[in-house]
Amino acid sequence: MRHLVFSFIAAMLVTGPVWADERLVSDDTGREVLVPRQPDRVVVMHEPLLGLPLMDLGIEITGSYGRADDGSFVIAVDFIDTVLGEGRPKPRGFGPFGQPDLEKLRALEPDLIVATELDAGKLDQLASVAPVYLQNVSSAKVHGIEIQDDLAALVGLTEVFNSRKATYLERVSSLRETLPANSAGLTYLPVFLTDQLNVVGNASGMVQALEDLGFIRLNVDETSKLAAGGGSMMLMPLSAEAFGRLNPDLLVLLNSYTEDDRGETGTRAKLDRIVPGWQQFMKPNLENRILFVDPAKVITPTLASANHMLDAFESWTLKSR
């Protein structure tokens, strides 16, 4: 009994008191962190991967790392507009790149900072301002819209997430009924065009929608050994030679965010520059098995992006008939 009392006292000394409006949670790195039950002033260290999932659930983000003082985003595309629609309030920035501006961050008076596991090196700085929750975002650790599911639990909106997901799955079911009976198990591969070819990772609404529809990702790594090298948390480089040999049942092509034309015409032109002549020899093109998608709508790990992907797929199937 004495051991239990001492253990309880030790735990209280380490974690501090847990008030009624707070709770102790474990983040994705195993850290225990005391967070508000209903946070009012959330800031995020990655807007597309962390901010959009929360905003899609109705949270108004106070601050976002990656925005400048004038509210502009660090890249040309503003995902709030493309994924959630224009007219929504934008979070304030506390540094567009490099190290976050702690003075600006403190001025936002956050009660919760949501960061990625890749921000662990900034943890001490961030934790001096507010509680920090580290969320896994790399494709090796999360899949589809699992990030949004995790964050819904963090901010007490699991019921909201489950309700919206149920509506989304009803739509998936209706769309699957329109597909041929032999479509289950067909392969897909999403390729993103920058100055090179890249296979898109697993964490996105696009991936969630395609796999809910019954598609299976073509495993480039194990079956074909086509990878050209390393990759980031969302993209894996692919050589032009390897790309020319690919034959997924559905090839999904996404043009760079920096391109003005992210539709079919612009994407085909961009790919012509990277892989000249591909339209004449690649089977997915010859057999009308390419889906052109705007990544600015479908790449975030949200139900909103998953629904955008269903929109694109439905339009493509109607056009292909």
N, C-alpha and C positions, 0 to 999 in steps of 0.2 A: 504493500500500500504506500509506504514511504517513497519507494522508487517511482510510483505513478505520480505522486504529488510533485516530486522533484522534476520529473519529465515534463509535466504540465507547466511548471514555472519556467523551465528552460525554454520551452516552446514559445511562451509568452514574451520572454526577453528577446528572443530572436525575431519574432514576427511583429511584436507590438500588439495592442488590443485590436480586436475586430469589432467595429461598431455595427449597429443595425443597418446602416446604409452602405456598408462595405462587405465584401466577401473575399476569402482567400482562394485563389485559383492557381493552377499550374499552367505555365505557358508551354509552347511547343519545344522549348529547350530544357524543360524540367524545372525551371525556376518557379518558386512560389512567390506570388505577387498579390498585394492587397489592392483590389480595384473597386470602384463605385458599383453598386448594384445597377444603377441607372445613370450612366455618365452623361453629363450635360455638355461638356466641352472637349470633344475628342479631336486629337490631331493625329495625322498619319504620316509615316515616312515613305510611303509609296502609294500615290493616288490611284493608278489603274488597278493595282492588285489588292489594296487594302481599303482605300477610300470609296471606290465605286461599290464594292460589296455592301458597305455600310449605308451609303446613300441610297442604294437600291432598296434597302429595307426601311427607309424613312428617316435615318439619322442625318442631321445637318452637320457636316464636318466643319469644325472651327478653323483648322489650319492644315496645310498640306506642304510637305517638303517636295519641292519640284515646281513651285509657283514663284514667280517674281513679285516684287512689291506692287506692280500694277495689276496683278491678278492673272497675267498671262502664264501659260503652261510652258514647261521647258522644251517640249517638242511642238511641232506645228499643229498637231491634233489635240483638241480638248475633249477628252473622253466623256466628261459630264454631258456635253452637248450631243455627241454622237451616240452614246449608249442610252442616256436617260432623257434626252430631249433638251432643247434650248429653253432658256428662261429661268433656270434654277440658279440660286445664289451660289457663288464660287467661294471656296475657302481662301483664307489669307495665307500668303506664303511666308516661310521663314528660311529662305535660301533655295535658289534654283539648282545648285550643284555644289560639289565639294563638301565642306563641313557645314552642318546646320548652324544658323545664326541663333545662339542661345538667348541673346537679349530679345530678339523678336519672338522667339518661342515663349519665353517667360511672359512677355507682354500679352500673349494670347490667353494666359491663365488656364491652361488645359487641366482637366482632372483625370485624363487618361491619354497616354501616348501609345499608339499601336505601330509597331515596327516589324520588320522582317528578321528572320534568323541571321541574315547577312549584315544586320545593323548591330550585332553583338559587340563589335569593337567600339561603338558609340554609346554603349549602355550606361556607363558611369555619368557621362555628360547629360544624357537624356533623363536619367533617373534623378538628377539633381533638380529637375523641374517638376516632374509628375511621375506617377506610377507608369512603368513601361511593360507592355505585354508583347512578347516576341512570337510572331506567327510564321509558321513554315509557308514558303511560297514557291520553292523550287519544284520543278516537274518530277524530280525523283521522290518527293515527299508528299505531294498533294496531287489530286486528280480532279478534272472537271471543275465543279463549283464547290468543292470541299472547303475552300477558304471561306466562302460566304456562310456555309453551314457552321463552321467553327466560330466565326465572328458573331453570328447571330446568337450563339450560346453565350459568348462573352458579354454581350450587351443586353441580354435578357429578351431577345426577340426570336427565340426558337419557334414559337407558335406562329408568328408572322411568316417566317421562312417556310415552315411546313405547309401552311395554308397556300402560299403562293406556289410552292413546288407542286402541290397536288393539282392546282389548276394547270400548271405547265405540263404535267404528266398526262392529264386528260387530253391536252392538245397533241402531245406526242402519240398517244394511242390512236387518236382519230387520223393523224397523218400516216401512221404505219398501216392502217387499214386500206389506204389508197395505193400502197406499194405492191408490186408483184409478190406472189407467195414465195418465190425463190430468192427474195432479196436479203433475207436474214443471213448474217455472217459474211456479207460482202466486205471487202477491204477498202480502206480509205487512207489517204496520206495528205496532210496539209503542208504546203510549201510556201514560205514567206520570201518575197524578193526584196533584197537590199541591193548592195553592189555585188552580191553573190546569192546563192541559193541556200535556204535554211529550212530544215524540218521543224515545224512548230511543236513545242512541248505539250505536256498533258493537261496543264492547268488553264482551262478557259471554258467559257460557255459554249464555244464552237465544238470543242471535243465532247462536252457533256451531251449536247443535242445529237451529234452524229452517232454516238455510242448508244444513247437511249433509243435511237431509231433502228438500232441493230447492226450498225457497221462495226467492223473490227479494224483497228489500226494495223497497217502494213508495217511489220517489224523490220525496219531498215537495218538496224544493228546486227541482229542475230541471223536473219535469213539470207541477207545479201552482202553484209560487210561493206556497205557503201558509204559509211560515214567518212567525211574528209578530214575530220579532226575533232577537237574539243567543241564545247558549246557553252552557252549561257544557261540561266535558269529557265529560259523560255524557247531558245533556238539552238539547233544543232547544225553546223555547216554541212553542206552536201555538195559534192563535186558535180560539175556540169556533165561529165562523162557518166557518172553514176545515175544522175537524174534521167538521162536519155534512155537508160535501160529499165526504168521503173514502169510497172504496169498495174497500178492499183485499180480496183473496180471503180473507184471515185477519186479523182485527183482534185484537191481543193487548192486553188491558187489565190494568194493574197499579195497585193502590191504594197510597196513601202508606204509608211505614213507620210513621208515627205513628198510623195507624188500628188499632183493636183488631180489626176485621173486615176482613181482606184477601182474603176469598173473594168469590164472585160477588155475594152479597146486599149486602155492604158496598160493593163497588166500584160496583154499579149505583146505589145510593143516593147515593154521592159524585158520580158523573157526572150524576145528575139535578139536583144543585145547581149544577153548572157549566154544563151544557147542558140546560136544561129541555125535556122532550119528545123527546129524542133517540131513545128507544126506539120511538117511533111512526113515525119517518121514515128512520132510517138502515138501508140495505140489509143490512149485515153482521148487524145484530140481527134484522131481519125474516126473514132467510134462514139463521139459526143458524150464523153464521160468526164468532163471537166466542169467544176462549179467555181465560178469567180465570185469572191466575197470581199467586202470591204472590212479589213481587219479592225478598223476603228470602231466598228459596231459589235464584233463577235469575240474579240480577244480577251476581254476581262472575265474573271471567274465569277460571273453573276447570272442570275436567272434572266435578267434583262438581255444579256448577250446571248444566252441560250435561245431565247425567244426570237431574237434577230436572226439567229442561224436557222431556226425553223422557217422564218419568213423567206430567207434566201433559198433554202432547200425546196420549199413548196413552190416558189416562183419558177425555179429551175425545172422541177418535174412537170409542171404545167406547160412550160415552154418546150420541153423535150418530147411531149406526146405528139 
